[in-house]
Amino acid sequence: MTKKIGSFIAITVLLCMTIIYAATTGSVQLSYMEFLTGLFDSTNEKMAAIRDLRFPRIFVAIFAGAALSVAGVLLQAIMRNPLADAGIIGISSGAAFTKLFIVSFFPTYFFLSPIAAFVGGAIACLLVFMLSWKSGLNPLKLILVGIAINAMFSGLTEALISFGASSAGAITSSLTLKTWDDVTVIATYGSIGLVLALTMYAWCNVLVLSDKTAKSIGFHVTGARIAIAAVAVLLSAVSVVVAGVISFVGILVPHIARRLVGHDHKLLIPFTALLGAFIILLADTLGRTVLSPMEIPASTIMVIIGGPFLIFLIRKDK
């Protein structure tokens, strides 16, 4: 228990430090004291620029990291597959396709893009289950079918763009130029999804068991799996709409979290949210500052890290 408490304290402190570093570093720089005093000084011009430009980016990165990481935990629980991730099995690409479709052909309904993305992600998730289910869950078949679904929706998205779909609706994996409106969208839907995920921790713990064992204790396996999948799709979809497609977060973060706080989802879900927020914010901050004025998208950094990590997991689990 001491290790778990220490892990929560450590990641909370690291997240707070990264927020301050991200806010004070860049083209507009402030000392830590200037930053702290500027929070209460509405006349500080530098602080005003940070509030309007940098804070929205920071909050979007935090919520996107938390949402994608918790979505990964939920998907791994219902699929009993440590490689399940919204980006790999097609949920993110399905959400990206429907968002682009709405914005391109029904631009007056742009405000419905989060709902459209949810529908696209849900269709992708449903297809993965339908096409891979045969007398139970097969972890290998789930991943293979998911990769195929991901490729299909990615191809459809590229086809829309080739046929002249609205460039404004294209999904860009970038956290630049975010506004407070973006923060409102991801904070609203993301908070709903995270709260629902926290209430479902007991179901996730039961789903770790086999379906036969879970049913023998009176647990409604199918209903719980559908409800948890819906929350995972919601978290993935809102992240895609605001922050773009960021792969491997849902694999990398939950595995690190399990080593630090164990497999009980009561602790795993909130810790994963904190760790995911920290990792994406750190990746975005490093990508923005290391080669300044050039930027490396957080999604690119996660692919560079996540690719070798996925290979490691596959080799380890054979």
C-alpha positions in Angstrom: 0.0 0.0 0.0 2.9 2.4 0.7 4.2 1.9 -2.8 0.7 2.7 -4.2 0.3 5.8 -2.1 3.8 7.0 -3.1 3.0 6.4 -6.7 -0.1 8.6 -6.6 1.8 11.3 -4.8 4.7 11.2 -7.2 2.6 11.3 -10.3 0.5 14.2 -9.0 3.6 16.2 -8.1 5.2 15.4 -11.5 2.0 16.5 -13.3 1.8 19.8 -11.4 5.5 20.5 -12.1 5.0 19.7 -15.8 2.0 22.0 -16.0 4.1 24.9 -14.6 7.0 24.1 -16.9 4.7 23.9 -19.9 3.1 27.2 -19.0 6.3 29.1 -18.5 8.4 27.7 -21.4 8.2 28.7 -25.0 8.2 31.8 -27.2 6.7 33.7 -24.2 8.7 32.9 -21.1 8.1 33.7 -17.5 10.0 32.9 -14.3 8.1 30.7 -11.8 7.6 33.7 -9.5 6.2 35.8 -12.4 3.9 32.9 -13.3 2.5 32.6 -9.8 2.0 36.3 -9.3 0.6 36.6 -12.9 -2.2 34.2 -12.1 -3.7 37.0 -10.0 -2.7 39.9 -12.1 -5.1 40.6 -15.0 -2.9 43.4 -16.4 0.2 41.2 -17.1 0.4 41.0 -20.9 2.6 37.9 -21.0 0.3 36.1 -18.6 -2.7 37.1 -20.8 -1.0 35.5 -23.8 -0.3 32.3 -21.8 -4.0 32.2 -20.6 -5.3 32.5 -24.2 -2.8 30.4 -26.1 -0.9 28.0 -23.8 -3.4 27.1 -21.1 -6.0 25.7 -23.6 -3.2 23.5 -25.1 -2.2 22.3 -21.6 -5.7 21.4 -20.6 -6.5 19.6 -23.9 -3.3 17.5 -23.5 -4.2 16.6 -19.9 -7.7 15.5 -20.8 -6.7 13.7 -24.0 -4.0 11.8 -22.1 -6.4 10.8 -19.3 -9.2 9.9 -21.7 -7.1 7.7 -24.0 -5.3 6.0 -21.2 -8.5 5.1 -19.3 -10.1 4.0 -22.6 -7.2 1.6 -23.0 -7.8 0.2 -19.5 -11.5 -0.4 -20.2 -10.9 -2.0 -23.6 -8.3 -4.3 -22.1 -10.7 -5.4 -19.4 -13.6 -6.2 -21.7 -11.5 -7.8 -24.4 -9.1 -9.6 -21.9 -6.3 -8.4 -24.2 -3.3 -6.4 -23.0 -2.8 -5.1 -26.6 -6.2 -3.5 -26.9 -6.1 0.2 -27.7 -8.5 2.6 -29.4 -5.9 3.5 -32.0 -4.9 -0.1 -32.9 -8.4 -1.7 -33.1 -9.9 1.0 -35.2 -12.1 3.0 -32.7 -10.0 6.2 -33.2 -10.0 5.9 -37.0 -13.7 5.2 -37.0 -14.3 8.3 -35.0 -12.0 10.3 -37.2 -13.9 9.2 -40.3 -17.4 10.1 -39.1 -16.2 13.5 -37.8 -14.6 14.3 -41.1 -17.8 13.2 -42.9 -20.0 15.4 -40.9 -17.8 18.5 -41.2 -17.3 18.0 -44.9 -20.9 17.3 -46.1 -22.9 18.8 -43.3 -20.8 21.8 -42.1 -23.8 23.5 -40.4 -23.9 20.6 -38.0 -20.3 20.9 -36.9 -21.4 21.1 -33.3 -22.5 17.5 -33.6 -19.0 16.3 -34.4 -18.4 14.7 -30.9 -21.6 12.7 -31.3 -20.7 11.7 -34.9 -17.3 10.6 -33.7 -18.9 8.6 -30.9 -21.1 6.8 -33.5 -18.1 6.1 -35.7 -16.1 4.7 -32.8 -19.0 2.6 -31.7 -19.5 1.1 -35.2 -15.8 0.2 -35.3 -15.9 -1.4 -31.9 -19.1 -3.3 -32.8 -17.5 -4.6 -36.0 -14.4 -5.8 -34.1 -16.6 -7.8 -31.7 -18.9 -9.2 -34.3 -16.1 -10.3 -36.7 -13.8 -11.7 -34.0 -16.3 -13.5 -31.8 -16.6 -17.2 -32.2 -17.7 -19.1 -29.1 -16.0 -16.5 -26.9 -13.2 -14.0 -27.1 -10.0 -14.8 -28.9 -7.3 -12.2 -28.0 -5.3 -12.8 -31.2 -8.3 -12.6 -33.5 -9.5 -9.4 -31.8 -6.2 -7.6 -32.6 -6.1 -8.9 -36.2 -9.6 -7.9 -36.9 -9.0 -4.6 -35.1 -6.1 -3.8 -37.3 -8.2 -4.6 -40.4 -11.0 -2.3 -39.2 -8.4 0.4 -38.5 -7.0 0.1 -42.0 -10.5 0.2 -43.5 -11.6 3.5 -41.7 -8.2 5.1 -42.3 -8.6 4.3 -46.0 -12.1 5.8 -46.1 -10.8 8.9 -44.4 -8.0 9.3 -47.0 -10.5 8.7 -49.8 -12.7 11.5 -48.5 -9.8 13.9 -48.3 -8.7 12.8 -51.9 -12.2 13.6 -53.1 -12.1 17.1 -51.8 -13.4 16.7 -48.2 -13.1 19.9 -46.1 -9.6 20.4 -45.0 -11.0 22.1 -41.9 -12.6 18.8 -40.9 -9.5 16.7 -41.4 -8.3 15.1 -38.2 -4.8 16.5 -37.4 -2.8 14.8 -34.6 -1.7 18.1 -33.1 -2.3 20.1 -30.0 -1.5 23.5 -31.5 -3.9 26.4 -31.8 -6.3 25.0 -29.3 -9.0 27.4 -27.8 -11.1 27.5 -24.7 -14.0 26.1 -26.8 -11.9 23.0 -27.4 -11.2 22.8 -23.7 -15.0 23.0 -23.0 -15.7 20.1 -25.4 -13.0 17.7 -24.1 -13.5 18.7 -20.5 -17.3 18.2 -20.6 -17.4 14.9 -22.5 -14.1 13.7 -21.0 -15.2 14.3 -17.4 -18.5 12.4 -18.0 -16.6 9.5 -19.4 -14.0 9.5 -16.6 -16.6 9.6 -13.9 -18.6 6.8 -15.5 -15.3 4.7 -15.8 -14.6 5.2 -12.1 -18.1 3.8 -11.2 -17.5 0.7 -13.3 -14.3 -0.5 -11.6 -16.0 -3.4 -10.0 -17.3 -4.6 -13.3 -13.9 -4.4 -14.8 -12.5 -6.5 -12.0 -15.1 -9.2 -12.6 -14.6 -9.2 -16.4 -11.0 -10.3 -15.8 -12.5 -13.7 -14.9 -13.7 -16.0 -17.7 -17.3 -15.5 -18.9 -18.3 -18.8 -17.5 -17.0 -18.0 -14.0 -18.6 -14.5 -14.1 -22.0 -15.8 -15.1 -21.8 -18.5 -12.4 -21.9 -15.7 -9.7 -24.9 -14.0 -11.4 -22.9 -11.3 -13.3 -24.5 -10.0 -16.5 -21.4 -10.2 -18.7 -22.8 -9.0 -22.0 -24.6 -5.9 -20.4 -21.4 -4.9 -18.5 -19.2 -5.4 -21.6 -21.5 -3.2 -23.7 -21.7 -0.4 -21.1 -17.9 -0.3 -20.5 -17.3 -0.4 -24.2 -19.6 2.6 -24.7 -17.6 4.6 -22.1 -14.3 3.6 -23.7 -15.7 4.8 -27.1 -16.9 8.1 -25.6 -13.4 8.8 -24.2 -11.7 7.8 -27.4 -14.1 9.8 -29.6 -13.9 13.1 -27.7 -10.1 12.9 -27.7 -10.0 12.3 -31.4 -12.3 15.2 -32.1 -10.2 17.7 -30.1 -6.7 16.3 -30.1 -6.6 14.0 -33.1 -5.5 10.4 -33.3 -2.8 9.6 -30.8 -1.9 5.9 -30.8 -0.2 3.6 -28.3 -1.3 5.7 -25.3 -3.9 3.1 -24.3 -1.2 0.4 -24.3 1.8 2.1 -22.8 0.2 3.9 -19.9 -2.0 1.1 -18.4 1.0 -1.4 -18.4 3.2 1.1 -16.6 0.3 1.8 -14.2 -0.3 -1.9 -13.4 3.4 -2.3 -12.3 3.0 0.6 -9.9 -0.5 0.2 -8.4 -1.5 -3.3 -9.3 -4.5 -4.8 -11.2 -7.4 -3.6 -9.0 -9.3 -1.2 -11.2 -10.5 0.9 -8.2 -6.9 2.2 -8.1 -5.8 1.5 -11.6 -8.4 3.7 -13.4 -7.7 7.0 -11.5 -3.9 6.4 -11.5 -4.0 5.6 -15.2 -5.8 8.9 -15.8 -3.1 10.9 -13.9 -0.3 9.0 -15.6 -1.8 9.4 -19.1 -2.3 13.2 -18.5 1.3 13.5 -17.4 2.8 11.5 -20.3 0.9 13.3 -23.0 1.5 16.8 -21.5 5.2 15.9 -21.2 5.4 14.6 -24.8 3.7 17.7 -26.1 5.9 20.1 -24.0 9.1 18.3 -25.1 8.0 18.3 -28.7 7.2 22.0 -28.5 10.4 23.1 -26.8 13.3 20.8 -27.6 13.7 21.8 -31.3 12.0 25.2 -31.0 10.8 26.9 -33.2 10.1 23.5 -34.9 7.6 21.3 -33.2 7.3 17.5 -33.0 3.6 16.4 -32.4 2.9 14.5 -29.3 1.4 11.8 -31.5 4.7 11.3 -33.3 6.6 11.0 -30.0 4.1 8.4 -28.7 4.5 6.4 -31.9 8.3 6.5 -31.5 7.9 5.2 -27.9 4.9 3.0 -28.4 6.1 1.0 -31.4 9.1 -0.6 -29.7 6.9 -1.1 -26.5 4.3 -3.0 -28.5 7.0 -5.2 -30.0 8.3 -5.9 -26.5 4.9 -6.9 -25.3 4.2 -9.2 -28.2 7.6 -10.9 -27.7 7.1 -11.2 -24.0 3.6 -12.6 -24.3 4.4 -14.7 -27.3 
